[in-house]
Amino acid sequence: MTLLGNLIKQGIRIRESLDQDYTPPFELQKTEFRKLIIAARNTQFGKAYDFSNILKSLKKHEHKSFYEDFKSHVPVHDYNKMFENWWHKCLDGEKDVTWPGTIKYFALSSGTSGASSKHIPVSSEMVRAIQKTSVRQILSLSRYEGLPSSVFEGGTLMVGGSTDLQDNGNYAEGDLSGITTSNLPFWFQRFYKPGKKISKKKDWEEKLDQMTLKAKDWDITIIAGVPAWITILIEKIIKHYNLKNIHEIWPNFEIYVHGGVAFEPYKTGFKKLLGREINYIETYLASEGFIAFQANQGVDSMKLVLNNGIFYEFVPFVEENFDDDGNIVDHPETLMIDEVEENIEYALLISTCSGAWRYLIGDTIKFVSKPDSEIIITGRTKHFLSLCGEHLSVDNMNHALLDVAKEMNFDLKEFTVLGVKHGSLFGHDWYIGTDTPDINEGELKEKLDAKLKEVNDDYKVERIAALKDINVKVLPNKVFIEFMELKGKVGGQNKFPRVLKGEKQSDWNNYLSEIGVN
């Protein structure tokens, strides 16, 4: 029985996908909002913010009275507010805090924005919602042209965190991928690799070694995981078996599912590990929920999931709504999905079936198609540089660096940027990871500076004024990997921050000093 056949046999309904294709986005979100408010109206949070009264406004004829009531009753929350006021009670085993019942799982986020991992609640309803969206993504493959039936007959290699979760009495904690993998439906077990035994391993190097040894026994058709770690695994397999490319051992490998970080910086190097072209599918699976996935072949955008446990609000990413450090103001302008515009950068607020409410997830997105609710991720609210008004986004950084890497013919692996003081003025320190030898740092600096001026007018202006200089240091990629290992951030959903600020900037500088990098 093939994977697709099992999905159909298990009675997985395609109705949700059809609903999203043919129902107006506003109506889908209004319905989802109603479900969430009804479910949480008797929780501590629901009582504190009068969800019962908000429900009454849903019955009114005014088009958006329910949303206006929601905004007036419920404040915007970042992680600190949500955790310190509410979620910490869930860790103590309290019931009905922000979502009905007890929270059995907490996902440890990769902590790219702060100094340490965050505890994100994962309800049983959220586990099911993630599974349903994963199924919808698999079903979307039926629309792909030229995809052989063998894709649904082989193994799916999911490289994530350990499924051996840390038991803390009231709850278990771990990487989201470990939580969801430990709850895989029984019918998927025969397709899932690396299997229960290896997936429980906590030691990342040991897990890589065991996957490498088992690779010869698997017929892998789909691989899912963060680009940096998947690249390391494939390189390790190729080296161990003395292969020219990964297709020599997995000839039916057809689909790579990636997410968590922009894939473009890794794509050139990744393609060199292949024997032929494959399909790439982007997902937007955060610790807080499965937000979007690439539904069509060969596109660079993802479709928001509007009818599966998440209500979205969109905050224009402008200085009126965020301070210079990327913190959201108390009363920002917020929009529902019918009010957004294409090619405008928004920060996401989500309310979910895990008990997040008007929660700033930290990502910024743009709509590339409003009718189809198709988005791209542009960066993070705190992963940008604006020391003096240059407003340099991760999207700007990716585009500029990729152009320069192509022009100078080197494989870009990782990079990060630091904002620094130059007396009364400012500067940017770039650290670029690659294993391509003999790169001229001076030439790279000039080309990168020029490209950044092309993609960002504010940067161009500030380079004349307050942004005194940029510095570029090329490092072996292992420097980035070893820093992640030092911080305990290997494997799973962990990725290297594109901008380092505060404590993480100090840690990086200290680490470079210790290994003798000036």
TAJOLIN-V25436 format. One record per run of one state. SS is the DSSP state (H for helix, E for strand, - for the rest). FROM is the first residue (numbers start at 1). TO is the last residue. If there is no record, write none. Layout:
SS/FROM/TO ; SS/FROM/TO
This chain:
-/1/2 ; H/3/9 ; -/10/14 ; H/15/22 ; -/23/24 ; H/25/40 ; -/41/43 ; H/44/48 ; -/49/50 ; H/51/58 ; -/59/64 ; H/65/73 ; -/74/76 ; E/77/77 ; -/78/78 ; H/79/91 ; -/92/104 ; E/105/108 ; -/109/118 ; E/119/122 ; -/123/123 ; H/124/143 ; -/144/148 ; H/149/152 ; -/153/154 ; E/155/158 ; -/159/165 ; E/166/167 ; -/168/171 ; E/172/174 ; -/175/175 ; H/176/182 ; -/183/185 ; H/186/188 ; -/189/191 ; E/192/193 ; -/194/195 ; H/196/199 ; -/200/203 ; H/204/217 ; -/218/219 ; E/220/224 ; -/225/226 ; H/227/240 ; -/241/245 ; H/246/248 ; -/249/254 ; E/255/259 ; -/260/263 ; H/264/271 ; -/272/278 ; E/279/286 ; -/287/288 ; E/289/293 ; -/294/301 ; E/302/304 ; -/305/309 ; E/310/316 ; -/317/321 ; E/322/322 ; -/323/327 ; E/328/328 ; -/329/334 ; E/335/335 ; -/336/336 ; H/337/339 ; -/340/341 ; E/342/342 ; -/343/344 ; E/345/352 ; -/353/358 ; E/359/369 ; -/370/373 ; E/374/380 ; -/381/384 ; E/385/385 ; -/386/391 ; E/392/392 ; -/393/393 ; H/394/408 ; -/409/413 ; E/414/422 ; -/423/424 ; E/425/433 ; -/434/440 ; H/441/455 ; -/456/456 ; H/457/464 ; -/465/466 ; E/467/475 ; -/476/476 ; H/477/486 ; -/487/498 ; E/499/500 ; -/501/501 ; H/502/514 ; -/515/518
